[in-house]
Amino acid sequence: MQLRLTRKLTCALLLSAAMVSAPALGESSDAVLNSAEQGNYLLELKRLYLTQDERQALLAHCNDLLSTYALRAAYQVGQAQRQDLLYQVRQGESGELLLREETRAQQGHHVAVRNQRVPLFGVDPFVRYECPTGGISCVLQNPADGSPLLTIVRDHKGAAELAKALSFLIRNLQKG
């Protein structure tokens, strides 16, 4: 039920964001984080997550998107070692994002957890992603060096929304 609610809320948020950003389609990608869109986006997130704190709303939204678009073993048909790949983000020290990656084997009880600190000061806040045509996943790239940061199920709209939310979160965390 929570998954359906999250998807409905995400769709509503995407629709409202699309209506706000529709006039800006011809502009360059640098205009993605302009102040009017950012204000509307953050206002909608704060309303959606019932908080007045932008950072808490962004963290909650990123974690909901990571849960919704997690790469599950069920999507990996035909692969030898299918596993769930789950992520969570949280705020670290000033200017730092903590990323928790949990890998669960489909059979057995093997769980591997990896924690990563992502320093954000001095990096471009725009998160880029790739969704290869022949693959089953999308990879979001670390804004610091372009290395793979996290992997989600292949869904262009989900990857775009997650990249946008992470970009706003990074920009927020860079404030200190």
MARTOR-834399 format. One record per atom (N, C-alpha, C): residue number from 1; residue in one letter; atom name; x, y, z. Coordinates in steps of 0.1 Angstrom, whole numbers, plus 2048, in hexadecimal, padded with zeros to 3 digits. Last residue first. Layout:
   seq   type   atom    px    py    pz
   NUM      A     CA     X     Y     Z
...
END
This chain:
   seq   type   atom    px    py    pz
   176      G      N   902   8EE   825
   176      G     CA   908   8EC   832
   176      G      C   8FE   8E8   83D
   175      K      N   8FC   8F0   80B
   175      K     CA   8FA   8FC   813
   175      K      C   900   8FB   821
   174      Q      N   8FC   8D7   802
   174      Q     CA   908   8DF   7FF
   174      Q      C   908   8EC   807
   173      L      N   8E3   8CD   806
   173      L     CA   8EE   8C9   80F
   173      L      C   8FA   8D1   80E
   172      N      N   8D6   8D9   7F0
   172      N     CA   8D2   8DD   7FD
   172      N      C   8DD   8D9   808
   171      R      N   8E3   8CC   7DB
   171      R     CA   8E3   8DA   7DC
   171      R      C   8E0   8DF   7EA
   170      I      N   8DB   8B2   7E1
   170      I     CA   8E9   8B5   7E1
   170      I      C   8EB   8C4   7E3
   169      L      N   8BF   8B4   7DD
   169      L     CA   8C4   8B1   7EA
   169      L      C   8D3   8B5   7EB
   168      F      N   8BD   8BA   7C2
   168      F     CA   8B8   8C4   7CB
   168      F      C   8BE   8C1   7D9
   167      S      N   8C8   8A2   7B9
   167      S     CA   8CF   8AE   7B5
   167      S      C   8CA   8B9   7BF
   166      L      N   8B6   88F   7C2
   166      L     CA   8C3   88F   7C8
   166      L      C   8CB   89C   7C4
   165      A      N   8A0   897   7B2
   165      A     CA   89F   898   7C1
   165      A      C   8AD   898   7C7
   164      K      N   8AB   891   798
   164      K     CA   8A6   89F   79C
   164      K      C   8A6   8A0   7AB
   163      A      N   8AF   876   79A
   163      A     CA   8BA   87E   798
   163      A      C   8B7   88D   79B
   162      L      N   894   86D   79E
   162      L     CA   89E   86B   7A9
   162      L      C   8AA   874   7A7
   161      E      N   889   875   785
   161      E     CA   884   87B   792
   161      E      C   88E   879   79D
   160      A      N   898   865   774
   160      A     CA   898   873   773
   160      A      C   894   87A   780
   159      A      N   892   84B   77D
   159      A     CA   8A0   850   77E
   159      A      C   8A0   85F   77D
   158      G      N   876   84B   777
   158      G     CA   87B   84A   785
   158      G      C   889   84F   787
   157      K      N   877   84E   75B
   157      K     CA   871   858   763
   157      K      C   875   858   772
   156      H      N   885   836   754
   156      H     CA   88B   844   751
   156      H      C   884   84E   759
   155      D      N   88E   81B   764
   155      D     CA   882   823   762
   155      D      C   887   831   760
   154      R      N   89D   800   76E
   154      R     CA   89D   808   762
   154      R      C   88F   80E   760
   153      V      N   8A4   803   791
   153      V     CA   89E   7FC   786
   153      V      C   89D   805   77A
   152      I      N   8C5   811   79A
   152      I     CA   8B7   80E   79C
   152      I      C   8B1   807   790
   151      T      N   8E3   816   7AA
   151      T     CA   8DC   810   79F
   151      T      C   8CE   80D   7A3
   150      L      N   8FA   831   7B2
   150      L     CA   8F0   827   7B5
   150      L      C   8E9   822   7A9
   149      L      N   913   83A   7A7
   149      L     CA   90F   83D   7B5
   149      L      C   905   833   7BA
   148      P      N   92E   836   791
   148      P     CA   920   832   795
   148      P      C   91E   834   7A4
   147      S      N   940   856   78C
   147      S     CA   93F   847   78F
   147      S      C   931   843   792
   146      G      N   942   871   78B
   146      G     CA   93B   86A   780
   146      G      C   93B   85B   781
   145      D      N   94C   880   7A0
   145      D     CA   955   87A   797
   145      D      C   94F   872   78B
   144      A      N   936   88D   7AD
   144      A     CA   944   891   7AF
   144      A      C   94E   88C   7A4
   143      P      N   91E   882   7A8
   143      P     CA   921   88F   7A2
   143      P      C   92F   893   7A3
   142      N      N   91B   861   79E
   142      N     CA   920   869   7A9
   142      N      C   923   877   7A3
   141      Q      N   8FE   858   78B
   141      Q     CA   90C   85A   78D
   141      Q      C   90F   863   798
   140      L      N   8E8   83D   78A
   140      L     CA   8E9   84B   78D
   140      L      C   8F8   84D   790
   139      V      N   8DD   826   772
   139      V     CA   8E8   829   77B
   139      V      C   8E9   838   77D
   138      C      N   8C3   80F   76E
   138      C     CA   8C8   81C   76B
   138      C      C   8D3   81F   776
   137      S      N   8BE   7EE   760
   137      S     CA   8C0   7F8   76B
   137      S      C   8C5   805   765
   136      I      N   8BE   7DB   74D
   136      I     CA   8B3   7DB   756
   136      I      C   8B4   7E6   761
   135      G      N   8C9   7E3   72B
   135      G     CA   8CB   7DF   739
   135      G      C   8BD   7DF   740
   134      G      N   8C9   7ED   711
   134      G     CA   8C8   7DF   713
   134      G      C   8C8   7DA   721
   133      T      N   8CB   809   716
   133      T     CA   8C0   804   70F
   133      T      C   8BE   7F5   711
   132      P      N   8D5   817   735
   132      P     CA   8D8   810   729
   132      P      C   8CC   809   723
   131      C      N   8D1   833   743
   131      C     CA   8C8   827   743
   131      C      C   8CB   820   735
   130      E      N   8E2   849   759
   130      E     CA   8E2   842   74C
   130      E      C   8D9   836   74D
   129      Y      N   8E3   86A   767
   129      Y     CA   8E0   85C   768
   129      Y      C   8E1   856   759
   128      R      N   8F0   883   77D
   128      R     CA   8ED   87E   770
   128      R      C   8EB   86F   771
   127      V      N   8E9   89E   792
   127      V     CA   8EB   88F   792
   127      V      C   8E7   88B   784
   126      F      N   8F8   8BC   799
   126      F     CA   8EF   8B5   790
   126      F      C   8F3   8A6   78F
   125      P      N   909   8CA   7A9
   125      P     CA   8FE   8C4   7B0
   125      P      C   8F5   8BB   7A6
   124      D      N   92C   8C7   7A7
   124      D     CA   920   8CB   79F
   124      D      C   914   8C4   7A5
   123      V      N   93D   8CD   7C6
   123      V     CA   939   8C4   7BA
   123      V      C   92D   8CA   7B4
   122      G      N   944   8DB   7DD
   122      G     CA   94C   8DD   7D1
   122      G      C   948   8D4   7C5
   121      F      N   939   8C3   7F4
   121      F     CA   93E   8D1   7F2
   121      F      C   947   8D1   7E5
   120      L      N   933   8A8   7F7
   120      L     CA   92B   8B0   7ED
   120      L      C   930   8BE   7EB
   119      P      N   93D   886   7FB
   119      P     CA   93F   894   7FE
   119      P      C   939   89D   7F3
   118      V      N   92D   86B   805
   118      V     CA   92E   873   7F9
   118      V      C   930   881   7FC
   117      R      N   934   84D   813
   117      R     CA   933   85B   815
   117      R      C   936   862   808
   116      Q      N   923   82E   814
   116      Q     CA   92C   837   80D
   116      Q      C   929   845   811
   115      N      N   920   80D   81F
   115      N     CA   91D   81B   821
   115      N      C   927   823   81A
   114      R      N   911   7EF   818
   114      R     CA   91D   7F7   815
   114      R      C   918   806   817
   113      V      N   908   7CE   820
   113      V     CA   906   7DC   822
   113      V      C   912   7E4   81F
   112      A      N   8FA   7B0   816
   112      A     CA   906   7B8   817
   112      A      C   902   7C7   817
   111      V      N   8EC   792   820
   111      V     CA   8E9   7A1   81F
   111      V      C   8F7   7A8   820
   110      H      N   8DF   773   81C
   110      H     CA   8EB   77B   81A
   110      H      C   8E8   789   818
   109      H      N   8CE   75E   81F
   109      H     CA   8CC   76A   828
   109      H      C   8D8   773   827
   108      G      N   8BE   74F   802
   108      G     CA   8C7   74F   80E
   108      G      C   8C5   75C   815
   107      Q      N   8BA   75F   7E3
   107      Q     CA   8B8   753   7EB
   107      Q      C   8C2   753   7F7
   106      Q      N   8C0   779   7DC
   106      Q     CA   8B2   774   7DB
   106      Q      C   8B0   768   7E3
   105      A      N   8D3   78E   7F2
   105      A     CA   8D3   783   7E9
   105      A      C   8C4   77E   7E8
   104      R      N   8D4   7B1   7F4
   104      R     CA   8CE   7A4   7FA
   104      R      C   8CE   79A   7EF
   103      T      N   8E6   7CD   7FC
   103      T     CA   8E4   7C2   7F2
   103      T      C   8E0   7B6   7F8
   102      E      N   8E4   7EE   802
   102      E     CA   8E1   7E1   807
   102      E      C   8DE   7D7   7FC
   101      E      N   8F4   80C   808
   101      E     CA   8F0   802   7FD
   101      E      C   8EF   7F5   804
   100      R      N   8F0   82D   811
   100      R     CA   8F1   81F   816
   100      R      C   8EC   816   80B
    99      L      N   901   84B   812
    99      L     CA   8FA   841   809
    99      L      C   8FC   833   80F
    98      L      N   901   86B   81E
    98      L     CA   904   85D   821
    98      L      C   8FB   854   819
    97      L      N   910   889   814
    97      L     CA   905   880   813
    97      L      C   909   872   816
    96      E      N   91B   8A8   821
    96      E     CA   91E   89A   81E
    96      E      C   911   892   81E
    95      G      N   91B   8C1   82D
    95      G     CA   91F   8C0   81F
    95      G      C   922   8B2   81B
    94      S      N   921   8B6   84D
    94      S     CA   91E   8C2   845
    94      S      C   924   8C0   837
    93      E      N   91B   893   84E
    93      E     CA   920   89F   854
    93      E      C   91D   8AB   84A
    92      G      N   8FD   887   83E
    92      G     CA   909   884   846
    92      G      C   90E   891   84D
    91      Q      N   8DC   87E   839
    91      Q     CA   8E6   889   83A
    91      Q      C   8F1   884   843
    90      R      N   8D6   861   824
    90      R     CA   8D4   86A   830
    90      R      C   8DF   874   830
    89      V      N   8C6   848   80F
    89      V     CA   8CF   854   811
    89      V      C   8CC   85B   81E
    88      Q      N   8C7   826   806
    88      Q     CA   8C1   831   80E
    88      Q      C   8CB   83C   80F
    87      Y      N   8BF   80B   7F0
    87      Y     CA   8C7   816   7F4
    87      Y      C   8BF   81F   7FE
    86      L      N   8C3   7E9   7E5
    86      L     CA   8BB   7F3   7EB
    86      L      C   8C5   7FE   7F0
    85      L      N   8BF   7CF   7D0
    85      L     CA   8C9   7DA   7D2
    85      L      C   8C1   7E6   7D8
    84      D      N   8BC   7AC   7D1
    84      D     CA   8B6   7B9   7D3
    84      D      C   8C1   7C4   7D6
    83      Q      N   8C8   796   7B7
    83      Q     CA   8C8   79C   7C4
    83      Q      C   8C1   7A9   7C5
    82      R      N   8D2   77A   7A5
    82      R     CA   8C9   785   7A6
    82      R      C   8C9   789   7B5
    81      Q      N   8E8   76D   793
    81      Q     CA   8E8   770   7A1
    81      Q      C   8DF   77D   7A2
    80      A      N   8E0   769   777
    80      A     CA   8E5   75E   780
    80      A      C   8E3   761   78F
    79      Q      N   8C3   775   767
    79      Q     CA   8D1   777   76C
    79      Q      C   8D4   76D   777
    78      G      N   8A9   771   760
    78      G     CA   8B3   76B   757
    78      G      C   8C1   76E   75C
    77      V      N   89C   78E   76E
    77      V     CA   899   781   768
    77      V      C   8A5   77D   75F
    76      Q      N   89C   7A3   782
    76      Q     CA   8A8   79E   77C
    76      Q      C   8A7   790   776
    75      Y      N   887   7AB   790
    75      Y     CA   889   7B2   783
    75      Y      C   894   7AC   77B
    74      A      N   889   79E   7A8
    74      A     CA   87E   79A   79F
    74      A      C   880   7A0   791
    73      A      N   89C   7AB   7B6
    73      A     CA   8A0   79E   7B0
    73      A      C   895   79A   7A5
    72      R      N   89A   7CF   7B0
    72      R     CA   897   7C2   7B7
    72      R      C   89B   7B6   7AF
    71      L      N   8A5   7ED   7B3
    71      L     CA   8A7   7E2   7AA
    71      L      C   8A6   7D5   7B2
    70      A      N   88D   806   7BC
    70      A     CA   898   7FD   7C0
    70      A      C   899   7F1   7B6
    69      Y      N   87A   81A   7BA
    69      Y     CA   881   816   7AE
    69      Y      C   88D   80D   7B1
    68      T      N   871   81D   7D5
    68      T     CA   867   81A   7CA
    68      T      C   86F   815   7BD
    67      S      N   888   824   7E3
    67      S     CA   880   818   7E6
    67      S      C   877   814   7DB
    66      L      N   88F   83B   7D7
    66      L     CA   899   830   7D7
    66      L      C   892   823   7DA
    65      L      N   879   84B   7DD
    65      L     CA   87C   847   7CF
    65      L      C   885   83C   7CE
    64      D      N   87C   84C   7F9
    64      D     CA   870   846   7F3
    64      D      C   872   842   7E4
    63      N      N   894   85A   7FA
    63      N     CA   893   84C   7FF
    63      N      C   887   845   7FA
    62      C      N   88D   873   7EE
    62      C     CA   897   86A   7E8
    62      C      C   896   85C   7ED
    61      H      N   879   87B   801
    61      H     CA   876   878   7F3
    61      H      C   880   870   7EC
    60      A      N   889   87E   819
    60      A     CA   87E   874   818
    60      A      C   87A   871   80A
    59      L      N   89B   892   810
    59      L     CA   8A0   885   814
    59      L      C   895   87A   814
    58      L      N   888   8A7   80B
    58      L     CA   891   8A1   800
    58      L      C   896   894   804
    57      A      N   87E   8AB   825
    57      A     CA   875   8A7   81A
    57      A      C   87D   8A1   80F
    56      Q      N   895   8B2   833
    56      Q     CA   88E   8A6   837
    56      Q      C   885   8A1   82C
    55      R      N   89B   8CA   825
    55      R     CA   8A4   8BF   825
    55      R      C   89E   8B2   829
    54      E      N   885   8DB   82B
    54      E     CA   888   8D7   81D
    54      E      C   891   8CA   81D
    53      D      N   86E   8D9   844
    53      D     CA   87C   8D8   842
    53      D      C   87F   8D2   834
    52      Q      N   854   8D6   84A
    52      Q     CA   858   8E3   846
    52      Q      C   867   8E4   842
    51      T      N   840   8BA   83E
    51      T     CA   84B   8C0   846
    51      T      C   84E   8CE   841
    50      L      N   831   8A7   82F
    50      L     CA   82C   8AE   83B
    50      L      C   837   8B2   844
    49      Y      N   838   89E   816
    49      Y     CA   83D   897   822
    49      Y      C   83A   89D   82F
    48      L      N   82A   8B0   805
    48      L     CA   828   8A1   804
    48      L      C   82D   89A   810
    47      R      N   834   8C9   80D
    47      R     CA   825   8C6   80F
    47      R      C   823   8B7   80E
    46      K      N   84E   8C6   806
    46      K     CA   84B   8C8   814
    46      K      C   83C   8C6   817
    45      L      N   84A   8C2   7EA
    45      L     CA   850   8B7   7F2
    45      L      C   84D   8B9   801
    44      E      N   840   8DB   7E3
    44      E     CA   838   8CF   7E1
    44      E      C   83D   8C3   7E9
    43      L      N   856   8EB   7E9
    43      L     CA   849   8EE   7F0
    43      L      C   840   8E1   7EE
    42      L      N   869   8E2   7D7
    42      L     CA   86B   8E0   7E6
    42      L      C   85E   8E2   7EE
    41      Y      N   85D   8EA   7BF
    41      Y     CA   860   8DC   7C2
    41      Y      C   862   8D9   7D1
    40      N      N   85C   906   7C2
    40      N     CA   850   8FE   7C0
    40      N      C   852   8EF   7C4
    39      G      N   878   90B   7C4
    39      G     CA   86E   90F   7CF
    39      G      C   861   907   7CE
    38      Q      N   882   902   7AC
    38      Q     CA   886   8FC   7B9
    38      Q      C   87D   8FF   7C4
    37      E      N   875   912   79A
    37      E     CA   872   904   79A
    37      E      C   876   8FE   7A7
    36      A      N   880   92B   7A2
    36      A     CA   872   929   7A2
    36      A      C   86E   91A   7A2
    35      S      N   89D   927   7A0
    35      S     CA   897   929   7AD
    35      S      C   888   927   7AD
    34      N      N   8A8   90B   78C
    34      N     CA   8A5   919   78E
    34      N      C   89D   91B   79B
    33      L      N   8B3   8F2   785
    33      L     CA   8B3   8F5   793
    33      L      C   8B0   904   795
    32      V      N   8B3   8F2   769
    32      V     CA   8AB   8E8   770
    32      V      C   8A9   8EC   77F
    31      A      N   8C3   901   75A
    31      A     CA   8B8   908   75F
    31      A      C   8AF   8FE   768
    30      D      N   8D6   8F0   74E
    30      D     CA   8DA   8F8   75A
    30      D      C   8CE   8FF   760
    29      S      N   8CB   8E7   737
    29      S     CA   8C9   8DE   743
    29      S      C   8CE   8E6   74F
    28      S      N   8BA   903   726
    28      S     CA   8C5   8FA   728
    28      S      C   8C3   8F2   735
    27      E      N   898   903   71A
    27      E     CA   8A4   909   720
    27      E      C   8AE   8FE   723
    26      G      N   881   8F7   711
    26      G     CA   88B   8FC   707
    26      G      C   898   901   70D
    25      L      N   872   8F3   729
    25      L     CA   878   8E8   721
    25      L      C   882   8EC   717
    24      A      N   866   905   739
    24      A     CA   874   905   739
    24      A      C   87A   8FA   731
    23      P      N   84A   901   73A
    23      P     CA   850   90C   732
    23      P      C   85F   90C   730
    22      A      N   84A   8EA   74C
    22      A     CA   846   8E9   73E
    22      A      C   84C   8F5   735
    21      S      N   84D   8EB   767
    21      S     CA   859   8EC   75F
    21      S      C   856   8EC   750
    20      V      N   833   8E8   772
    20      V     CA   83B   8F4   775
    20      V      C   847   8F6   76C
    19      M      N   82C   8D0   767
    19      M     CA   824   8DC   764
    19      M      C   82C   8E8   767
    18      A      N   83E   8BF   773
    18      A     CA   83E   8C0   764
    18      A      C   837   8CD   760
    17      A      N   837   8C1   78E
    17      A     CA   844   8C6   78A
    17      A      C   845   8C8   77A
    16      S      N   81F   8B4   78D
    16      S     CA   81F   8C3   791
    16      S      C   82D   8C9   78C
    15      L      N   827   89B   785
    15      L     CA   81E   8A2   77D
    15      L      C   81E   8B1   780
    14      L      N   837   893   79A
    14      L     CA   83D   895   78D
    14      L      C   834   89D   784
    13      L      N   824   893   7AF
    13      L     CA   82F   89C   7B0
    13      L      C   836   89E   7A2
    12      A      N   814   87E   7A6
    12      A     CA   80E   88B   7A8
    12      A      C   819   896   7A8
    11      C      N   827   869   7A6
    11      C     CA   821   86D   799
    11      C      C   81B   87B   79A
    10      T      N   82C   868   7C2
    10      T     CA   837   86C   7B8
    10      T      C   831   870   7AB
     9      L      N   813   861   7CB
     9      L     CA   818   86E   7CF
     9      L      C   824   872   7C6
     8      K      N   812   847   7BF
     8      K     CA   808   851   7BC
     8      K      C   80D   85F   7BF
     7      R      N   828   83B   7CB
     7      R     CA   828   83D   7BC
     7      R      C   81E   847   7B8
     6      T      N   821   83B   7E6
     6      T     CA   82D   842   7E2
     6      T      C   82D   845   7D3
     5      L      N   80A   82B   7E4
     5      L     CA   809   839   7E9
     5      L      C   815   841   7E4
     4      R      N   816   813   7DD
     4      R     CA   80C   819   7D4
     4      R      C   80A   828   7D8
     3      L      N   826   80F   7F3
     3      L     CA   82C   810   7E6
     3      L      C   823   817   7DD
     2      Q      N   814   80C   808
     2      Q     CA   81D   818   808
     2      Q      C   823   81A   7FB
     1      M      N   808   7F4   800
     1      M     CA   800   800   800
     1      M      C   809   80D   800
END
